[in-house]
Amino acid sequence: MPVPGPGYSITVRVEAPPSASAAGDLTTAVGRVGGVLTAFDVVESTAEAIVVDITANVSNADHVEDITKELDSLPGVRVRKVSDRTFLMHLGGKLSVTPKVQLRNRDDLSRAYTPGVARVCKAIAANPADARRLTIKRNTVAVVTDGSAVLGLGNIGPEAALPVMEGKAALFKKFADVDAWPVCLDTQDTEEIIKIVKALAPVYGGINLEDIAAPRCFEIEKRLRDQLDIPVFHDDQHGTAIVVVAALRNALRVVGKNIEDCKIAVSGAGAAGSAIIRLLLRKKPGDIVVSDIDGIVHSGRENLDDNLRWLAENTNKDNVSGSLHDALVGADVFIGVSAPNLFGAEQVATMAKDAIVFALANPDPEIDPIEAQQHAAVVATGRSDYPNQINNVLAFPGVFRGLLDAQAHDIDDDMLLAAANAIADVVDDRLNASFIVPSVFDSAVAPAVADAVKQAARRTRGAR
C-alpha cells in the first residue's frame, strides 16, 4: 500500500481567518487525513486573512483530494491552489548546457570557433585518439533508451522516458562529475537501435543503456560491445548486479555465512536477474535456483529462450522444478527483481536459519519488509523509506568515472566485481543488519568505485 513520501509532495495555498488557532487548525486537518506535514509558510497577512502555503507528503491523487476537502471544510478557509512539487521540479527539464570556456571578445571566439578550431579538427583527423583529449568525449556518456521498460512503468515510449533519463544524467553529474546526456530513441527495432548508437558513438566516451526490455537488451548490449571501442554498460543489468553483490557480501558477513555454502533463490530472469546471477556465479555460490512467472527455471522446461536456456544450464544443479515458494525452502538468500507481493512471512519461515531477503521490486517489493523481518536476519529493498536500500546510484556514477579516467575501451566482469567490492568496503566497521550498503549520499562511494574500476581497467589493458 502506498505511503506518504517525498516522491508525491504537494503545496496547498490556503486563505484562512487570522485567528490565534489558525495554524493549529490547518496542520491538524492535514494530519487528520494522513498527510505528513513538511513545511508551513505564511506568505501574506492582512487584518482580514492570512495566506499560507502548506507543504505535505501524500500517497496518491485521491489522498490529495482528501486533504484539500478537509482544509476546505474548515470554517472561513478557502483552498486557492494545489501544486505538485514533483511536476514543478520537472518544468522545463532538469538539464542545461553550460560552456566551460568564456566567450568575452573576438579573441576568445577566434580560438573557440573559427578560425582557430580548424587546427584542432585537423589534429583529430590526423590522430582520432586525440578526440578523448581535445573534446567532450573524454567526460561524456550517452544515456540511451527506447522507452520499452521504464522503471516499472513498462513500455511507455521515448518521450515519457525522457524525465527518467534526465534524472539519470543529473545523478551522473552530481555524484561523479560525468557529463551525461539523454538519447531517447523512437524505435524499438534491435537493428535500428544498434545502428543509431554506433553512429552516435564518436561523441561519447561511454554508452549507458537504460530501460530497454529483455531479451532485446542482451543482444543490443553484446553487439554494441563487439562493435564499439568505448565501454557499453547496461545499468539495469550490471548496475543492479554490482550493488546486489556488494550488499550480499556484507549481509553474509552479518550472518556469518560463506557464499560457497549458500543456496540462493532468485525471482526474476529478465535483465537484472540474469546479470545478478552471472556476476554471482563468479563468487561460486553453493547453488542458485531462479524462478520467473512460469516457475523454477530448469532444463526440462519447454519454450526456453536463449537466456533462460543459459540459466538452466548454469544454475539449479539438482534440476528441481516447482514454484518460487518451493525454491525458497531451505534457501539462505532470496534476491527478488520481479513483481510485488509474491510471498509472505510463512514462506520466509521455510528458509534457512539467519536468512537474507533482498526484495527489490519497486515501488512494491516481493514481500512486505515488515513481514520479512519476522523471520529473516537481514532485509533489503529498493526503497528509500526502509533500511538497506539497494540503489544503482551507488554504482553507475563511479563506474563511468573510473572508465573515463582510464580511457577504457570496454568493460568486463573484473571491473564489475571491483566496483562491488569498493561499495562493500565503504561500509567498513559500520556494518550491521540495518546497514549493509552505504548511503547514496555518502561522498566516499563514487571516488572509491571510480578508483577500483580504473585500476581494474588498467590491469585488463596490461594483460592484453
Secondary structure, DSSP 4 states (H G I P E B T S, - for coil): ----EEEEEEEEEEEE---TTHHHHHHHHHHHTT-EEEEEEEEEE-SS-EEEEEEEEESSHHHHHHHHHHHHTSTT-EEEEEEEHHHHHHTT-S-----SS---SHHHHHHHSTTTHHHHHHHHHH-GGGHHHHSGGGGEEEEEE-SSSBTTTBS-HHHHHHHHHHHHHHHHHHHH--EEEEEE-S---HHHHHHHHHHHGGG-SEEEE-S--TTHHHHHHHHHHHH-SS-EEEIIIIIHHHHHHHHHHHHHHHHT--GGG-EEEEE--SHHHHHHHHHHHTT--SEEEEEETTEE--TT-SS--HHHHHHHHHS-TT---S-HHHHHTT-SEEEE-S-S----HHHHTTSPTT-EEEE--SSS-SS-HHHHTTT-SEEEES-TTSSSB--GGGTHHHHHHHHHHTT-S---HHHHHHHHHHHHHHHGGG-BTTBSS--TT-TTHHHHHHHHHHHHHHHHHHH-
